[in-house]
Every structure is written in C-alpha cells, then in structure tokens.
Amino acid sequence: METNATTTETAPQPNALERRLDLTVAIAELDKEIEQRLKRIGKTAKMPGFRQGKVPANIIKQHYGHEARLDALNESLERVFGEAVKTAEFRIAGNPKIDAKKSESTTHLEFTATFEVYPQITLGDLAGVELERPVLEVGQAEVDSTIDVLRKQRTRFEATDRAAAKGDRVTIDFLGKKGGEPFPGGQAKDFPFTLGEGSMLADFEAAVTGMKVGESKTFDMTFPADYFSADLAGQAVSFEVTVKHVSEPVLPEVDAEFAKSLGIEGGDTAKMREEIETNLKREVKSRLQSQLKDKVMEAVLSANPIDVPNALVEMEIERLMDSARKDMEQRTGKKDFPLQRAWFVEQAKRRVSLGLILAELVKVNELHAKPEQIKAIVEEMAENYEQPEEVVRWYYAQPQRIAEIEGIAIENNVVEWVLSKVKVVDKAVSFDELMGQPGR
C-alpha cells in the first residue's frame, strides 16, 4: 500500500521529547484492502435466509463495511508509522496519538502522529562528587539495646494505686465541650491509652498525668491550629475526665524464661545473646547497604539530569496507585480507597528517571549481573531459613524470582562502580538512628 511520512517540527514543544510525523494513506490502496477483507468475511459469514458463504456482497458490506474499514485503516497506519519510525531511528516511549487532518486531497488520507521518544542520555562525570558512607560496628552495647527493645515488646501491665505517670496505661471516661456544649467525637467511656506514646494530644496527656484511680478533673485546652478536624482546629474546649484504671509497665527479667520466649531451647541466655548479635549484624549490614544505595542513586540522579517521557511517567503513576490501592485494601479491608494522582507524580518521575539512567549506566560500563553474583545473593538470603538448600531450589525454580535477584545484583554492581568513581567519606551513624528508634 502506498504510504508516506514526514517529520513535522513543533514550536514551541511542551515536551522536549515530543515528536510528530505526518502520515498519508492512499485511498485507492485502502479501498482494495477493505474489499479483500469483506471478501474474506463473506466466505464464512452467517445470516438468516442465506447459506454460509452465500450472503450477497452488498449485504456483507452493509453489515461489516465499517468494521472492515477501521481494521484496514488501523493496520495501514500501524505499518506506515512503524516504517517512518524505523527510518527516523526513533525510540518510541508509549503509544502514539494519531489524529486525522483536514485535507483537500482526493487521493490520500492525511494524519498526524504525536508521540514521545526516549531521551538521549550522555552520562555525567562523577569525579569530584563526595559521598557519605554510613558505618556502624555492632558491639555488646547494641546487643543490650536490642534486648531492651525485646523486653519492652513483652511488657505486661499491673494495676497500681499511685498517680499516673509516663509509660503507664490508663483507662478513662471523658467528655469534651465547646462553648458549653458536647461536640462530636469528644466523649468516650472506658477509653484506654498509654501516657507518653503520643496517641492523645500533649495537653490532654499532661492533664491526665498525676491523676489517681477514682479522681476526676475538669480542664481547659486549645486544639492545635493544624488539627485534622476543621471544626476543632484552633478551638478552645474543656474536658471532664475520670480515671478508672492505672497500670504500670513491668518488663520481663533477662532470664531463662525470657530466652525461651525468643525461641532459645533450654533458655541459655548466653546462646540468646549470640543469636541476637548474629541477627543484629545481618540486619545492620542490610540497613547500611540500603542507606548507601539510596545515597548512590541520589548522586547518579544529580549527575544526570534528563527529560523523561510523560507516557512512561503516567504508566508509572498508574502502577504506583494500583500498588497503593492493593496495599490499603490489605491493611484496611476497604476497596476503592480514595487516592490522589498528585501524591505519586514526583515518585514516578524519580523512578522513571533512575530506571533510564541506570539502564544506560549498566550498558555503557558492562555492569550486568553475573551468574556467580546471583548465586551468592540467593545463598545469602537462604541462610535466614532452617533449610537453605530448599530455599535456593525455590528461587531457581522460577525465572521471575531469579530476575528479581538479578536486579539486586545489578544495583549492587552500580553501587560498587559509583563508589569507585566518587570520593567516599565514612560517617558513623547511631544505632538508634539506623534502627528507627530516635530518642530511645
């Protein structure tokens, strides 16, 4: 079929990666293709009053002409667009938008294809870039700190007659009033919370602190200006509170029973410390590597600013939103959780940019994963299980699982390559900061 395509310059372009092509399709050739399609349909068409394959051509055209024309035209446009893209050596990102043009031609149909291309990436120089590498040595202090966390996770509460203090669990009745009238959501019976955890507003907790069982109090407070409820934000209210129960936290002793609760047979506390130290070193190593990888990726992004195709960003936004919906459904049990597209735009742009840059970095510097690297990662991950050999077989049983490990190996290669190009400065990090336990 006779077709033609030319590149159209657009000025100004809303996106530096946007391109346009003018496409033409010969009407005579298109009509021939339509007739051929109708003939093929006629050979198998079934209609009341006619034998199969014997339906008159004019009836076939009446019923299937529109469908045949659309199919023939779409196939022609797909072909001519593909030929034009190949000639121009464009790398298409996403699907083209093809619009019909007004034309006075009696021999050709004219169209405009608008699309985006992948950016041409020239990798930036990392020389002179300084990168901080977080470091932390696990010692007995870190083991002790972890044991403290494990003890707090197994805290039990015992009733006490003393005044409520930080860390105590209290049960209260309360009634809130605004302008002398109760307000929605401002009252509860037998309401439990732990002082100091921040589940209640600071002024509310401060008022309850120091109260004893059976004691009642009325106090005034003002909701924060940024409180989530517009009806209460910045408003002065009063609360009537009665304390019904006060329980103080009791931590378990570090003894054989405590060790048994952690899965240590026989309750050997020395063995418990050894296992905690081994697991802690593994976890610290993983978190340090994760932080270092994040810093490397930021350095790569900063050194390689690029335009990203909107089509790829849109696809990534949809993927992120779909993932978020599934996550929220799993957490809350609610479907169709309301999400705003704007929440995901910057994350999507970053992920698309990083993906394009890393692909180029891997290709140019031959940082592809090697089989021995994949094997080493799988074996290291399998060490966390009682039967590592079974875990290794499980990974290698599915190509998709190994593809995920390959991605990890490639990222590791990128990290090592970047570290070899930049100035690395070790920076000690605190154990609490690394483990996400600030102020503990």
N, C-alpha and C positions, 0 to 999 in steps of 0.2 A: 504494500500500500504506500502511496506517495505521501510523505510527511516532511515537515521542515521544522527547524527550531533555531531561534536566535536568542542571544543574551540581551536582556534589557537592563540598562543602568537605572538605578533608582536614587534620587537625590532630593532631600536627604533621606538616608536609610534609618529607620527606627532601631535597627539592629545591624551591627557591622557584619553579622554572619548571614544576613538575609540576601537571597539571590532571586532573580526572576528569569524565566525563559518564556519566549513567545513560541507557541506551538501551532502548527497548521495540519489539518487533516483533509485530504482530497475527498470531496463529496461523492464523486463517481466511484472511487475505490470503496468508500464506506457503504454505498448502496449495494455494491457487489457482495460485500461481506454480509450485509443484512439478508440479502436474497439467499445466500448459501446457508445461513443459519435457519431461515424459515423452511428451506427445503429439508434440512436435517430434522427439524421439529415435525414437519409434515409426515415423515416416514414412520413416526411412532405415535403421533397424536391420536387420541381417542375422543370422539364427540358423539352425542346421541344422534342416531339416524345415519351414521356413516361407519363403514368398516375401518379398522385400524389401518392407517397409511393411505386412506382414500378420501380424506377430507379435502375439499376444494381449496386451491391456493389462496383465493380471496378471503375465505373464512379463516384460514390459518393466519393470514396477515392481519385480519381484523382483531383476532384474539391475542396473537403473540407478537405483533409488529412492534409495539412499544418496547417490550422486553428485549426483543432481538436487537433493536436499535441501541438501547442503553448498553447491552453487553458488548456489541461490536465497537461502539464508541469508546467505552472504558478500556477495552483491550487495545484499541489503536492508540489512545492517549498514553496508556502504560508503556507501550512499545516505543513510541516516539520520544517520550520523556526519558526512558531508560537509555536510548541511543544518544540523546543530547547530553545527558549527564556523563555518560561514558566518554564522549568526545571532549567535553569540557574538563574532564577529570575532577568532577565534584565528588566530595564525600558527603552524602546526604544525611542530615540528622532529622529524624522524624519523617512524617509523611507530607508530601506537597499538597498545597491548596490550589486546585485548578479551577479557574473561572472562565466562562465564555466571554469573548469580546464582541462588541458590535462591529460588524464588517459589511462592506458593500460588495464583497466578492461573491460571485455566483458559482465559483468552482471549489472553494475551500471554506472550511470552518476554522475559526481562529480562537485560540485560547491563551491564557497567561497562567503559568505555573509559578507559584510563590513558595519558597522553601528556605530552609536554613542548611548551612554546611558546617562541618566540624572545623574548629579553629586550627590554624597552622601554629604549632607550638615550637618555639625556639627556647630551649631550656636555659634558665638564668644561671649565673655564676654564683656558687655558694661560698666562694673564697671571701674571707673577712667576716662571715657570719659567726656569731658566738652563741653557743647553745648550752644551757644549763642541764646537767645530767643529775637527777635526784639519786642520792645514795643513802643507805641505812644499813647498819650492821645489826643483826638480831643477836641480843645477849640475854642474860638472865633477867634484866630489868624488863625487857619486852615480854618475856615469858610470864613474869609476875603480873604485869599489866593485863595480859590476856586472861590469866587465871582470875583476876579481879572481875573482868567483864563476864566471864563464865559464871562466877559466883552471883553477880547481880542478876544474870538471866534466870537464876534459880532461887531468887529471893522469895521468901514467904512472909506474910504479914500477920502480926499478932496484936490483939486488942491491947490498948493502953489507956490509963486514966489521965496521963499528963496532957499538957497543951499540945495542939497540933504543930508540927514543925516541918521544915523542908524534908521531903522524902517520904513523909507519912501518907498513907491512903486514908482519905476522909470520905464519909458519906453524909450528905446534907440535904435539907429541904430549903428551897429558896424561892422568893417571889420578887420580881423586879417591877418597878413602877416608874412611869414617865409622866410628869405633870399630875402625879397623884393617882394615875390610872394604870392598871396592869397592861403590859404590852406583849404582843405575840412572841412566843419563844422565850419569855422571861421568867418562866417558872418551871419547877420540877420537884418531884418527891423521890427520896432515896437515891439521890444522884451521887455516884462515886467518881472521884478523881484523885490523882496523886499530886501533892504540892511540889512545885519546882519543875514539873515536866513541861509546863507551858501550855497545857491543854485549855486552861482558862486565862482570861486577861490578867495581867500582872497586878492591877489594883484590886481585883476580886480576890486573887490568891493572897495578897498581902492582908486583906481584911479578915480572911478565914484563919490565917496563920496566928497561932496563940490562943485560939478558942479551944474549949474542952467539950466533952460529950455532955449534951443537955443544955449547953449555953446557946443563947440567941443574941442576935445583933442586928441593928439597922444601920446602914452606912450609905453615904453618897459617893458616886463616882461618875466619871465622864468617859463615854466611849471614844476611842481614837478617831481622828478625823478621816482616816482611811479605812475604817471598819467596813466589812463587806456589805452590811445591810445599810442602804441609803437612809432608811427611816431612823436608824440609831447612830449613824456616824456623827461624831462631834456632839452628841446629845448628853445632857446631864440626867442621871437617873438615880433612884435609890433602890437598895436591895434589903430585904429581910431574910436573914439566914439563920437556920438552926442546925447545929452539928449533932448528928445522931450516932456516928461511929468514928473512932480514930484508931488506926492500926499502924504500928511501927514496923519498918523493914527489918528482917532478920536474915543475914547472909549465912549460907552453909559453911561449916568448917572445912578446911582443906585436909580431908582425911580419906580413909579407905572408901567410905560410902560415897563421898564426892567423886573419887576416881572411878568407882563403879558406875556412877551416873553418866560418866563420859565414855563408857564402853570399855574400860580397862579391867580385864579379868583379874580377879584376885584383889583388886583395889590397890595395886602397887603405885604409890604416889610418885616414886622416882621414875617409873616407866611412863606414868602420866605426863610428867614434865618433859621427858624425852620426846614423846609423841607430839605434844603441843609445840615444842621447839621445831621439830621436823616440819609439821604442817604450817607453822608460822613462817618459817624460812621460805617455803614454797609460795605462800600467799604474798609475802613481802616482795619476793622476786617478781611475781606476776604483776603486782601493782606498780612497782618501779618501772618495769618494762612498758606497761600501759601508759604511764605518765611520760616516759621518754618518747614513746611512739607519737603521742599527741604533740609533743614539742617539735619533733622532727617534721610531722605533717604540717604544722603551722609554718615552720621555716620554709618548707617546699612551696606552700601556697604563697607566702610573702615574696619569694624569689621568682615566682612565675605567675604574675597576674595575667589572666586570659579572659576573653569574652566566652560566654557559654551559650549554647543554643537554647532558646526558650522552650523548644519542643522537648528537649531532654529534661529541663528543669520541671516542666509541667508533669512529665511522666514520673519523675522522682517525687514530686509533691503528692501525686495520687498514690504512689506506693507507700510513702510515709503515713499518709492519712489512713489508708487501709490497714496498715500495721497497727496504728494507734487505736483504731476502732476495735480491732480484734483484741488488743491488749486490754482496753477498757471493758469490753464485754466479758473477758475472762475474769477481770478484777471485780466488776460490779454486777455482772449478770444482766446488764442492760444493753439492748441493741440500739442501733441508730444514735449513738452518743453524739451530741452536737459538737462539731469541730469547725474551727475557722481556718480557712486556707492560709491566711496570713501567718499563722503560727509556724508554718512549715517552710516558708519561702526561703529564708536565709539558710536554713539547714540543707535544703535541697540544692541551692546554688553551690554551697560549700562541697557537698558530696559529689556533685557532677564535676565541678572544677578539679577536685582532688583526683577523681577517677580518671579524667582525661590526662592530667599531668603525670600521674603515676604510670599510666599505660605507656606514655612516651618515654618516661624515665627508664622503665623496665626494658623497653625495646632498644633504646639507644645504648644502654650500658649493659645489656645482656644479663639482667638480674632475675631471669626466670628461675622457678623452683627446680631443684634437682631431686631425683628420687630419694637419695640418701637423706636430704633435708626433711622431706615429707615423712619418711620413716622415723627419723629421730623425734619429730614433733608428736607423731602418733604414739610412739613408745613412751614418751614423757607424760602424755596425757593419760595413758593406760596405767601408769604407776599409781594413780589415785584409787584404783579398784583392786578388789581381792583377787580377781583372775585377769591379770593384764593381757594374757595371751588371747582370751576370748574377746576382749575389747579391741585389740589390734585386728583380729579377723573381722569384727563387726565393721570397723572403719573401711577396710579394704573390700568389703562385700558390695558396697555401693559407690559407683563413680562420683555421685553427688557429694558424698561425705568426704572423699579424698579431694575433690575440687575445693571444698571449704578449707581443708588443711593446706592445700596448695596456695590458697590466697593468703593464709597466715605466713607461710614460708616466704612468699614474695614480699610481703610487708616487712618481714624481718630482714630480707636482703636489702630493701630500700633503706631501712634504718641504718644498717651497717655501712652502706655506701655513703649515705649523707654524713654520718659521723666521721667517716674518713676524709670528708671534704671541708668540714667546718672546724672551728676551734671549740673544743669541748671543755667546759668548766664544771667540775663536780660540785654539787651543792647538797649539803646534809639536810635531810628533812626529818621532822619529828615523827615519832611512832604514832602519836595520836592523830596528827595531821594526815599521815598516809592512810591510816585505817578508818578515817572519817569519824573520829571521836574527839572533836575540839572541846577544850575546856574540861576534859575528864581528869 
